[in-house]
Amino acid sequence: MECILLGSGGMMPMPYRLLTSLAVRVVGQIYLFDAGEGTQLGLKKTKIGVRGLDVLAVSHLHADHCLGIPGIMMLRSQIQDPDPLTILGPPGIKKFIQHAHENLEFFLNYQITFLEWSSESDEVAYQNDQVRIIWHPLEHSRFCLGYRLEELDRPGKFKPHLAASLGIPKGPHWGQLQQGQKITLEDGTEIAPEQVLGESRRGRHVAYVVDTRPSKGVYRLCKDADIAFIEGMFLPEDAEHAEAKGHLTVVDAARVAERAGVCRAVLVHISPRYGSDELPLLAAAAQSRFDCAEMGEDCKVYQVPLPEDD
């Protein structure tokens, strides 16, 4: 699993900092979180491409999080026979994109499935054979969603001694059992995977939380995440701006990450009031509260290792 931070800024794209957008790559599939103005630049710089784009999850309908969507859709339409696309987001995301399509009259050659949050929505917004995506409302100046991508559980460790005790010869049958398949021995005995595997092991968990005040939803999404991309928009001395506009300071974000048990916190959605030379100040403030906090870097690839087995 790779997390590619396409941009780390907030409010407006700057020459030195693109708007916050995160691409999570899992076995060739791309799960993209937010797409503000200029997100295509991040996609081009990182050479990710859009063929593998499976899901686009939008936090909210503020310009710096959604204005890049029409351009990405047009870019994807240049591919021959692209796969369907699922778009997750707040109420109104479908209307916004459909109106953009109608007004701009751009070519579209793939199916789009819209899933809008409602008060009756299940916690799991989306699931395929690789991951599930969880959404939860945050506290911002308008309705906003945070997301958590969870890799599905892996099979438990294979136990060779159990296989030997059941008379399973070493060879293809061992591999089939490790992949979760039942087998039949020559004498007709059926063996289920759970007879030779340990307990299932959890996959990797990634949180994406931007544009919010501290809230229960933030903690729910970040709980024990392997890596969390959390808004750290302001220095603590600018806390009044954070509170007034529904944002977090870097210290707020670091506190959330520490209390939620995050392994690694990458702070994003940085205010354009801070130049690149001020990033060390933001990082130092965050790390004074949580050692494993760091400022996000545009186009950086964050490798997410598998959790250690107990």
N, C-alpha and C positions, 0 to 999 in steps of 0.2 A: 504494500500500500504506500502510495506517495501522496502528499498534500502539496500542491503547487499554489503558492500565494501569488495570484496575478497582479494584485495591487494591495496597498496597505493604507490608503488615504481615505478621508471623509470629505463630504460637501462638494468638492470639485476636483477634477483631475488637474494635477500640476505637472510642469515639465520634469520634475524630479520625483514625482510620486503619483502613481495611478490610483484609481478608486478601488476600494476593498472588494475583492472577488476571490473566491477559493475554489480550485478544482481538485477533487479527490479522485485519484486513479486507482482502480482495483481490477486487476487482470484485464487490462485493455479498455474497460468501461470508465467513462468520465461522469462524475456527479458534480455539477457546478452550482455554487452557492452565490447568488447575486450577480448582477451584470449591469453595472452603471455605465455611464458614458466613457468610452475608450477601452472597455474590457477586451475588445478585439486586439488592441495593441499588446496586452498581456498574453493573449493566446498566441499571437504571432511571435513575440519575443521568446516564449518558452517552447515554441514549436509543438504545442499539444495537438492542434487540429481539432476539428469538431465532428469527425466521423464517429468517434466512439462516445459522443455525448448522449447519455441515456436519460438523465434527469437534470432539470434546471429548477432549483429551489430559490424562491424569491422571499426575502424577509418582509419587505413592505413597499408601498407605493410612494416612496420619495425618490426624486430624480436620480440621486447618486447611487441608487440600488437597482434601477430598472430601465433607464433610458438606453442602455446598450443592447437590450434584448432584440429589437427589430433588426439591428445590424448583424447580430449573431444568427438570427433566423435566415436572413438573406444569404449570409456566408454558407450556411449549412445547405441551402437550396442549390448551391453550385455543385454539390456532390451527386454522383449518379446513384440512384436507388438508396438514399439514406434511410436508416431505420426510424421507426416512430420515436417521438419525443414526448416525455411526460413533464409537465410544468406544474410545480407546487407553489402555492402562495396564498396570500390573504384574500378576502372577498374583494372582487373588483379586478383581479389580475387577468381573468379571462377577457373581460370587457376591454381593458387597456390594450391587450395584445391584438384582439380581434379588430378594434378600431384602427390601430396602427396598420394592420394588414390591409384593411379596406381602404384607408385614406392614401397609403403609399402605393397600393396596388402592386406589391412585389410578388414574384413567382414563389410558389410554395409547393414542394413535391413530396411531402411526407405528412403523416398523420400526427396530430397533436392531441394529447389527452390532458385536460385541465383538472386539477384537484384543488379546490379552494377550501380553506379552513372554515369551519362553522362551529357553533357551540356544541353541536352533536357529533363532531368529528372524533374518531378514534385517535389515540395517542400515536399510533403508527400510521404515518401518512402514506408510506410506499414500501413495498418489499418485493424483491426478486430472489433469484437463487444465490445471490452474493451478499446482499446487504438489506437492512431495513433502515428507513429514515423516520425519525421521530420529530414531531413539531410541538411547540408550546408557545403560547402567547407571552410576550414580554411587556414592559412598561415604558412606552415612548410617547411622543407627542401625537402620534397616530397609531392605529393598530399595527403591530409588528410581531413577527414570528422569529423564534430561534429554532435551530435545528441540531439534531444529533444523528450522525451516521454510525450505525453499528454493523460491523461485519458479522455474519451469522456464525453460530458456534461451529467449531471444528470437531471432527470425531476424536474420541479419546485415544490415548496412546495404545498401540498394538502390544499385546502381551504374548510373546513367543512361547512362554512356558504353558500358557493356557491352551494355545493352539496345539502344542505337542501332546498335551494330556488328552485332547479330544481326537487325536489321531489324524490331524490335518497335515499333510505333507508340505514341506517348504516349497514354495513355487507360486504360481498364479493365484491360487486360492487365498494366500496371505494378502496379496495386493487387493483382491476383490473385497475381502473383509475390511481392510483398512479404509476402503472407499465407501463403506457402508452398505455393501451388497451381501445378500444371503448367498450361501453356496450349498451345493449338494455333493456329498462324498460318493465314491464309487459304490458303497454299500447302501446308498439311498438316504443316509443320515443328513438331515438339514441342519446347518449351523447358521445362527444369526450373528450379526456383528457384535451385538452387546455381550455375547458369550466370551469374546476374546479381546474386547477393548475396555480401556478404563473409562472414567467419566468424561463426558464431552468437555471441551476446552473453549473458553470464550474467544471471540475474535477481537479485532481492534476497534476502538471507539473514538470518534472524532466529534468535537462540539464546535458549532459555529454560532456565535452570539454577538450581535452588534445592535447599536441604537437602542439602548435600554438603561433604565435606572436599576439598581440592585433589586432583585425580586426572587420569589420562590421559583419561578420558571427558569431563571438563570442557573440556580443551583441544581435544579432537576436535570437540565441538559448537560451540565458540566460534571456531574457526579462521577468520580473515578475515571474520567476520560484519559486516554493515553496522550492525547494532545487536544488542546482547546484553543481556538482562535476567538479571542474575546476583545471587544472594543476597549481601547484605552485611549480615549480621545484627548484628554486634557491633563496637564500637570495638576497636582493637588491644590496649588495656590489659585487655580482657575476653577475651583469646584463650584462656584456660584453659577458659572456658565453651563457646567455639566448638569446641574440640578434644574436650571431654568429650561434647558433644551432637551432634557430626557436622555442624558448620556452618562458614561462612566469616566472617572479619572483613572489614571494608570494605577493608583493605589487601590481604588475600588475594585478594579479588575483583578489585581494581584490578590486582594483579600478573598474575593470570590473563588479564585483558583485554588488558593491554599485550603480554604474551608471545605471546598467540594472534593478535595483529594485528587486534583488534576496532576498528572505526571509532568506535563510540560505546557506552559501557557505562552502563546504567541499573541502579543497585543497589536491590534489593528485599528483601522478607522481613525487614523491620527489627524488631528485638526490641521488645516493648511496654515494656521498661524505659526506653526513650528517648522522651521527649516531643517534640513538634514543635519546641520551642525548642532541642533538642539536635541537630537534623538538620544545622545548619551545621558542627558538630564532626565528624560522620560524613563529610560531604562534603569537608571540609578534609583529613581523614586519607586518604581515597581519592585525592584529587587530588594529594596529596604524592607518590603513586606513579604516577598516570596522569592526565594533564591532561584526558582525554576521558571521565572518570568523573563521574557525577552521581547524586544520590539520586532515586529514583522518587517521583512525585507521584500520589496517587490521582486517577483520572478524567482524567489528562492524555493527550492524543493526540500520539503521536510519528509524524511523517511520515517515511517512508523513501524517499528519492529513488532513482531508478535509478542504477546505477553508471555512472561516466563511461566512455565508450568510449575504447579505446586509439587 
